[in-house]
C-alpha cells in the first residue's frame, strides 16, 4: 500500500476495514503527521516556517498567503488542501484522512474541529471507518469552536456561527448557527461576484 493507492481508496468513499492494509497504512502515515504537528506546535515559528511545516505535512506547496496560528493538529496531513489566503486560527483540530478542502480566502475560527471519518455502528465492526470529505468553499467564515462532521460541504461566502455543529451542507452566501446548524438568513452578498 502506498499513498496514491490509499488516497484513491478513501477518495472513492470506500470503507477502511479495521486491521486491513489500508488501516495499517493510515496508522503508519499518522506517525509522520504527528511528528510534523509536534514540531509545528512545539515552539514559536515564523510564518514562513509554519508554511514550510504545513507543506511537509500536506506533501504539497502551501501558498505564501496562507496563515496558521498554532497550536494545530491533524492526524494524517496528506489529504488536506489549503487554498490561497486561508487563515486557520489557534487550537483547530482536523481529521483529514477522508479529505479536507478549504477554498481561497476562507477563515477558520479558533478551536474548530473538522472530521472526515465515521466508525461503523455495528459493535462487531466498530474499527471500520467510512471516509467522507469536508469541502469548504471560497471566502467562508467559520466561527470559533465549530464542529463539521464528515461529508459536509459549506458553500462559497457562507458564515457558520460560533459553536455550531454542522451536520448538513450549507448553501452559498448563507448564515447558519446552532446545534445542529440551521439557516439563520442569507448573507446579503453574492460571493460569485468576487
Buried (B, 14 or more C-beta within 10 A) or exposed (E): BEEEEBBEBBEEEEBBBBEBEBBEBBEEBBEBBBEBBEBBBEEEBEEEEBBBBBBBBBEEEBBEBBBBBBBBBBBBBBBBBBBBBBBBBBBBBBBBBBBBBBBBBBBBBBBBBBBBBBEBEEEEEEEBBBBBBBBBBBBBBBBBBBBBBBBBBBBBBBBBBBBBBBBBEBBBBBBBBEEEBEEBEBBEEEBEEE
